[in-house]
Amino acid sequence: MKGNFMVANLKKGLILSLLILLVGCFSVSTFDQYVYTQTTSLKVDALNVMDRATTDYASQSDVVADLQSKLQKIYEYERNRPKNEISLQLWNTLLASDGNLLGGFLQRWKTETKLHATFISEEKKLVGRAFDEIAGLESGKIKASQISLSK
């Protein structure tokens, strides 16, 4: 069981890293301070909500719904930015309800009603890294002020 968990974690990390590496092959949108700020803020919110998963999901459903609403807002913002396919793929991976990151975690909590503290702790590491990948991608983008219009 532990070996399967480690293999799954390795696969997740490799997929996220591969997506980041692909950035060099595609033209990407410019840096957006709003996206960066929201991503780092939502990371904190998500990890705090995940800590609550040792309690009954029904008692926390309002908190989860609030987090999901905030996530939906940034996702829609990102979805409508031009040349933003890589960031959108990262968000899709993070939010997929049938995946192994935040979306899957929330779905599992809802299904099982409570989760074990050890599982939560391990999942928080993965979710935190996924948010860091998204924020890192955004912070690595060219700032609009750095684009030279003269040739």
C-alpha positions, 0 to 999 in steps of 0.5 A, a space after each residue: 500500500 505504501 509503495 503504491 502511494 509513493 508511486 502515485 505521488 511520483 507520477 503526480 509530481 512528474 506530470 506537474 513538472 512535465 507541464 511546467 517544462 512544456 511552458 518553454 514550447 508554447 507562448 504563454 500569457 504575461 504575468 498577472 499579479 491578480 492570479 499570483 495573489 489569488 493562487 497563493 491566497 487560495 493555497 492557504 484557504 485550501 490547506 486550512 479547509 483540508 485540516 477540517 476533514 477529520 470532522 464530518 463533511 456535512 458540518 463543514 459543507 459551507 466552508 467547502 462550498 465557499 472554497 469551491 466558489 473561490 476556486 471556480 472564480 479564479 479558474 474562470 478568470 484563468 480560462 478566459 486569459 489568452 495563451 494560458 493553456 498550461 496554467 489552465 491544465 495545471 488548474 484542471 489537474 488540481 481541481 479534477 474531482 476524479 483526480 488525486 489532488 484537491 478536487 479528488 480530496 474534497 470528493 473523497 471527504 464528501 463520500 467518506 464523511 471523515 478522513 484520517 489525519 495521516 492521509 490529510 497530512 500527506 495530501 496537503 503536501 501534494 496539494 500545496 506543491 500543486 499550488 506552488 507549481 501554479 504560482 511558480 509558473 505565473 511568477 515566471 511569466 514575463 511582466 508586461 512592463 518587460 515586453 519591448 515594443 521596439 525592435 
